Each structure stands twice: as structure tokens, then as C-alpha cells.
């Protein structure tokens, strides 16, 4: 259930939103009153996310920042939810790549939404995208957000994304009995290169090739 029952008092409605957010819900709202209560609930849920992480709060850090870290208006909230709904529809990367033109027209050319994704990249370190542990791979939904960002990215945007990515991957360490640092980074490079190439983000494509080489960028390695 994403919408609250009718005629709840403010305290009960705020509590409803709070527990919905803790469980990973992203509720729509239809009035300023509801938006104000949702925003207050998000402040409390964000505190739980920061202090305790998963599973106490199942909303990812980047989702929390995207939804509640910028201007809070009904129109802005609805547009952010539309973005999350779109990227949540994809079941695999090829399906996402096949919809490049649609994504560009509906989201990639939206300057306001582009600035919102930029805000997330500037606020959330790569390794803290998810919960309270290093993020070792891209979730499909977040790949979708990055793809939409790249579909509208100029040279400065591409430099920002490359710097964001490199700072985090440089800090990764070997995970004993699982993956070396290079194995982790290589899989991430391949994903980012694949979507940068599809988005015709030539600056990022060249930066990835120069930093990581043809093999890592073009050849998949599990």
C-alpha cells in the first residue's frame, strides 16, 4: 500500500509515511499537507538510515537524497517519482539500452531533472549509494539514473561523473575469498563504459579508455 487510508490525523499520517519509507516505499502525495508530513517523516527516516543502515531502513541513500534533498514541491516530488518509476520498470540492461531515444526525450532533455541527478552525484559518494557498506556493483535502477544523466550530459557533466567514479574505485580494496580490487573495478568500468558509449558521451568514453584500457572497457568479465 502506497497511499494512506483517508481521514488520518496528522500524527498518524506522518507515522504511516515514516514506516513506509523505512520499508523502501516511495509514496506519492496529492496535497501540500501530505507533502509536509512526508518530508517530516523522511527527516526521521534519514536519521535511521544514517545511524543504522540496512535493514532498519530499506530506502537506498541515493533514493533518499534524490527524493528529499532538494526543493520540496508537489510538482518536483511527482517528477522525481516518475524518474524512479521509469528506471524501476527495467528488468535488464539491454532493455534499458533499447529505450535510449524514449529516455532521452522524456527525461534526458529535462534540465531540471538533470540538475537533480547532478545533486545526487555531488552529495552521495559512490561507495555509499546503498546502505552502510561499500557498494560493489550498480543496481539496475541506479544504472538507469546514470544513463538518463548521460543522455543529457555535456563535457563538464561527463568529467564530474568520471571523477565521482574514479575517486570511489581508487579506494576499493581486495575482498578476501571473494574478489580482488581489480575484479571489482573491472566489472564496474564495463557497465559504465557500455552506457556512456550508448549515450554517445564521448568525453566519458575517452576518459574511461585512457584510464582503464580497451580490454576492461569492452570485454565483459564476471
Secondary structure as GFF3:
##gff-version 3
##sequence-region A 1 222
A	DSSP	alpha_helix	10	22	.	.	.	ID=ss1
A	DSSP	alpha_helix	32	52	.	.	.	ID=ss2
A	DSSP	alpha_helix	61	68	.	.	.	ID=ss3
A	DSSP	alpha_helix	74	88	.	.	.	ID=ss4
A	DSSP	alpha_helix	93	98	.	.	.	ID=ss5
A	DSSP	alpha_helix	100	103	.	.	.	ID=ss6
A	DSSP	pi_helix	104	108	.	.	.	ID=ss7
A	DSSP	alpha_helix	111	123	.	.	.	ID=ss8
A	DSSP	three_ten_helix	126	128	.	.	.	ID=ss9
A	DSSP	alpha_helix	140	151	.	.	.	ID=ss10
A	DSSP	alpha_helix	155	171	.	.	.	ID=ss11
A	DSSP	alpha_helix	181	198	.	.	.	ID=ss12
A	DSSP	alpha_helix	202	218	.	.	.	ID=ss13
###
